Amino acid sequence: MNQADALEAEALRVLLHALRTGDASDLRAAIESLRAAIAAAPTPAHAAHSLSRLSVAARRLSEITERVDLLHEAVRAGHSAVEATPEDHPWYARRLANYANALQRLYERVRDVQALEEAARAHRLAADRSTGHDRGVMLMNLCVSLRYLGGERGDPEQLRLAAAAGREGVALVPAGGSDEAGLLSNVGLALRVLFSMTGDMSALRESVAAGRDAVDLLAQDDPYWPGRQHNLGLTLRHAYEQTGDIDLLDQAVEAHRTALERADPGHPAAAMIATGLSGALRRLFQQRGDSEDLHEAVKVARLAVEASPADHRKLAVRLVNLGGALLTRYERELRDADLVEAIAVSRRAFHVTPADHPDHADAFALLCTTLQRGAEATGDARMRKEALDRARHAVAATPRGYEDLGANLVNLGSALLTEYERTGDPSVLEEAVNTYDGAMDETPQDHSRRSHRLIDMGRTLARVFHATMEPAVGVRARAVFHEAAASASIPPAVRINAYRAGARLATAMDDRRDALHRYAAAVALLPRTAARSRARTDREHGIGEAEGLPSEAASAALDAGDPRRALLLMEEGRGLMLNEDLAMRGGLAELRRRHPDDADDLIRLRALLNASETDVVDLPGAAARRRSLAVAWEESLERIRRLPGMAGFLLPMTFDQMRAEARHGPVVVVNVSDHRADALILTGSGLRVLSLPRLSAEDVKSKATAFLSAVDAEPAEEDVILDTLAWLWDRIAAPVMRVLAINGPPRPGGPWPRLWWCPTGPLAYLPLHAAGRHREPGHAAVPDRAVSSYTPTVRALAHARRARFPEPEDGSPDPQGLLVAMPTTPDASPIPGAFGEAAAVRDLVPGDAAIMTGPQATHESVLTALAEAHWAHFACHACDEPTDPSAGRLLVHDHLSRPLTVVDVGRLDLRRAELAYLSACSSARPGIRLTDEAIHLASAFQLIGYRHVISTLWPVSDRIALRFAKLVYAGLDWRGTIDGAVALHSAVRSVRELLPLHPSAWASHIHSGA
């Protein structure tokens, strides 16, 4: 063997080893050996073997390192090998294929379209020069190049040829092997792209089937398995988009996720798979609203971009994907940083995408949408104009029939609508309508985004109706909203928006029955926005998106002459999470008595769901685990409701059940919507509607805003508070008192009338119990006529009344109490009077209650003590979180590391609880979000079993807090029936007598419960 032959043999040995290991250093060694063999070859024909092998080795190494110079070397070596090989040589076809593969990889890396065209020509020639199994493999390569070529040219015929080549190849290779799997996978991809161009559903169905078969043929440890699984994920996601079948989207996410788990993290394919996973996760978030999916989508999209070289062919796609995920997260969480980054990413995507690039329109569309959001957030006129220009370009750059055309038309319609709202130009509005018409023409009936697009179109038509008052336009808009709401497969929030928009339009057109029908359908869907399958933050967000809906629905029922329906809609649509938990606690006692095993099973599921609903948003698989638990929860409820005597378990209260709760005094639900205001007065004998014509939603909002500023000022603005109390009296309280015939204080020695206020919306910030003309002599004030309590819902009142204060098991008459006093708290201002207040309370309550203070009062110790406490008094700081009310907390000693939140308190379940006194700042103030959900510390203590809860709407001084505590506890009959409302009412009147013109001192404390 001469030296040249020896070097060639050694180079082959090293290459085969390198191909087996896939190791970069082994491939480098193989390349060096092959170069040496080529240099030693006496003639080009002698070098042909090594040249073709060098092409393979350089291409493989470039796939690991992303080095473009290696690809150019692979192309040169491959071309030289082909040139040195006669066409009738037995190795000609294989060398031609190696050359074509290098060209194709060069296209994939840097989008060299000329290289792709040459690759397709070479692959076709290689296939034509091959037979049997070899031809099948060559046809697989041809299938890939023709698919790329069809995408570049926008030519469906090239895609049909690609699929035909792949199908022929399947028939030529052995069944059940990796070659068959590769062919099927590539046939599936070609058909998926064909579908995106033509909308041919038969192509999409065959694509899904081929993708599934390709994955099934390979073992999971096969090196090609992650790629095949990823391809299947892409196809499944497309199938979801066209059918709205959420199961397909779940399968797509699972396919991408498992592919990414098994891919080598450093391999370029990992970035490709991560992009697919991100896109599927973002769609899953849009369908289900689980923020874990959205955060994971951003995370993996960012990883894909970071792993992509600046000249990578797919960088634009990955940037578009990241920008879309960031924009979606901005729309969900309104974090400015996400919007700023989304705009920057979309601009980068646009600039790296040439005008002739297949992804050019997608980059245009993303830039348009991010600029629109930026203009909305900042009011930047230049950004708004650029958004409109980009939207027009995106539509112009997208051929008719392409899958993305509908989305790009929607973006343009949205930009035009924004422009109309700025200018009032009717021609712009007309163009917007025509654009949405075009978008709907491009959107199949079963498309996952059809309902979203219908809502956008309906809102545009509604603008036309309000501008022209043409009934036909209004009728068309209502029909569009009806179609949007009719699909049971779309997210509940989307259906609610459609029903609500249609109801508002029906109200404007004075079709009262239709408005009520649509509003009732929307309210019935509200519980699904707070489904147990979602994290608590997502449940709250879902409810918040429909804020004000129950009030609108109740007003529609009153317009339609159905006051009972109005009350039921208020009860069904407000306090959703609170009412669900209250119903659970109330129904468990009966379930335990009748069916203890089912009760134990439900308690176990509740504990698991409660634990999972606060999982961190980036905890892998958290959303899937909750969904599994939620399915088990719903199945358990269905089973329980089939049991004897349990048909109504956890269902809303009936009107008769609600009326029974008003037997001890009227419940006054004050409802204010944009077009009417009423008090729904529920008594033991029935329901009365009192119109409040001098009350408007705009006035309530402005009064509440001014009032909150006044009570939070240092010092408090007493005149503003007094004016607000007088306004509450004139607009609400006085008319209610007249209807109830409560015209003055009771006769001496007689019982005070009782009533329960249930304010809605911003009224929840205002002290209805203290309403009155306090500057004037006489009794024109609520405290001088009745004892007031508050309840967030009628069910909450029923829950408080069901709880009873049992005798201690040891026979001792003294109730067990908990006193928490925090005169000093880490990272908080001191409360000098806290310990003195707790000591005064201890002296006024029978028995011997220890004071938990300082380092003793920790998250764990307080919760442990609460579990055994008949009564509890907190003299400490509280912190409300206006935008995240569930994070409201009592500031105990370790609050910086373990805050004692509303959620923590609400997970207790107490059987012997009577009175909770929260002498803590603003412990009954609702958040600026979810006002009607009553998420605050006071409601948490009522939820866990305390029949009476005394709390505050705003902070009061140490001196006033001490005086109130002494007066309230002195007024309680611990040997009989405790009545916290009467004791607090007496205290309010006493302090008011001392400080009549300082309502900030005496109007903050409120009573909730029985």
Number of C-alpha atoms within 10 A of each C-alpha: 7 6 11 18 15 13 22 23 17 15 25 20 13 20 24 16 15 22 17 9 12 15 14 18 12 20 26 17 16 26 24 15 23 29 20 16 26 24 15 17 19 11 11 16 17 19 26 25 22 28 28 27 26 31 30 26 27 25 30 23 24 23 18 15 14 19 15 19 13 21 27 19 16 32 28 19 27 30 22 20 28 25 16 19 21 12 13 9 8 12 15 21 26 19 28 28 26 29 30 32 26 29 31 28 25 26 22 17 21 16 18 15 18 11 19 25 19 16 30 25 16 25 30 24 17 26 24 13 18 18 13 12 16 17 21 26 25 27 29 28 30 31 31 25 30 28 29 24 21 22 21 16 13 17 15 21 13 21 29 21 17 29 30 17 25 30 20 15 30 23 14 19 20 14 12 13 12 20 22 26 26 26 30 28 28 29 30 30 28 30 29 29 26 29 24 19 22 15 19 13 17 10 20 25 17 15 31 25 16 23 28 22 19 28 25 15 18 22 11 15 10 10 14 17 24 27 22 26 28 31 28 29 30 26 28 30 29 26 25 23 21 21 18 23 18 20 12 19 25 19 17 29 27 18 25 29 23 17 27 24 13 16 21 13 12 11 14 19 21 23 26 23 28 26 29 28 28 30 25 30 31 27 24 22 18 19 20 21 24 26 25 23 28 26 22 21 30 25 17 23 30 22 16 25 23 14 20 19 15 13 14 18 20 21 25 28 20 29 29 28 29 29 30 26 28 30 26 24 22 20 14 15 12 13 13 13 10 19 23 16 17 30 24 17 25 28 21 18 27 23 14 18 21 12 13 11 17 17 21 22 26 27 28 28 30 30 28 31 25 28 30 26 20 20 19 14 12 11 12 13 11 10 19 22 17 17 28 23 15 24 30 21 18 26 23 14 20 20 13 14 16 17 22 21 25 27 21 28 28 26 28 29 30 22 25 24 23 20 18 19 13 9 11 13 11 14 10 18 24 16 16 26 23 15 22 25 18 16 24 20 12 21 23 16 14 16 18 25 21 25 28 21 24 26 25 22 27 29 22 21 24 23 20 19 21 14 12 12 14 11 12 10 18 24 18 15 27 25 15 22 29 22 18 28 29 13 17 10 16 22 20 23 22 19 27 25 20 28 29 26 23 30 30 22 24 22 18 15 15 12 15 18 17 19 28 28 16 25 27 25 18 27 22 15 17 23 20 17 25 22 17 23 26 28 28 22 16 22 22 22 20 21 26 18 15 19 19 20 25 28 26 26 30 30 29 30 25 22 19 17 13 14 19 20 20 27 28 18 23 25 24 21 28 28 22 22 20 21 26 16 19 23 20 18 18 19 17 21 13 15 21 13 10 15 16 14 12 18 20 14 12 21 16 13 17 18 11 15 23 17 13 20 20 15 16 12 19 15 12 13 13 20 24 16 14 23 19 12 19 20 13 14 21 13 11 16 17 13 13 20 15 12 14 9 12 17 14 13 20 19 14 15 17 12 16 10 13 23 19 15 21 23 14 14 16 23 29 26 24 24 27 26 22 12 12 20 21 22 22 25 24 26 21 16 11 16 19 15 19 17 18 18 12 11 20 17 18 11 11 17 15 11 22 17 14 15 23 17 15 18 22 14 11 8 9 19 18 18 15 18 25 23 18 22 26 22 18 26 23 19 16 23 23 21 16 21 17 10 13 14 9 15 15 16 18 14 8 7 6 8 12 18 16 16 21 28 22 23 23 24 25 20 21 23 23 24 20 26 28 28 26 25 21 20 13 9 7 10 15 22 26 24 23 18 18 23 22 24 27 25 24 26 26 23 23 25 24 22 23 24 16 12 19 15 17 12 12 13 7 6 7 10 13 15 22 21 25 23 26 24 27 27 19 20 21 15 10 10 10 14 17 13 19 25 21 15 24 27 16 15 21 20 14 17 19 15 14 12 19 14 20 20 22 17 14 16 22 21 21 14 13 18 17 12 16 21 16 16 23 23 23 23 23 25 29 24 26 22 18 24 17 17 13 17 26 24 20 26 23 25 27 30 22 18 18 12 8 13 18 24 23 22 20 15 21 20 17 17 16 18 17 22 28 28 25 27 25 26 28 25 22 24 26 29 25 30 23 15 21 24 24 29 26 28 28 28 32 29 26 24 28 27 25 23 29 33 30 26 30 25 25 21 24 20 20 23 12 17 13 14 20 20 15 24 22 18 20 23 21 16 19 19 13 16 10 7 11 17 18 28 24 21 20 25 25 18 23 24 17 16 19 19 11 10 13 15 16 18 23 26 24 24 25 22 29 25 26 28 27 26
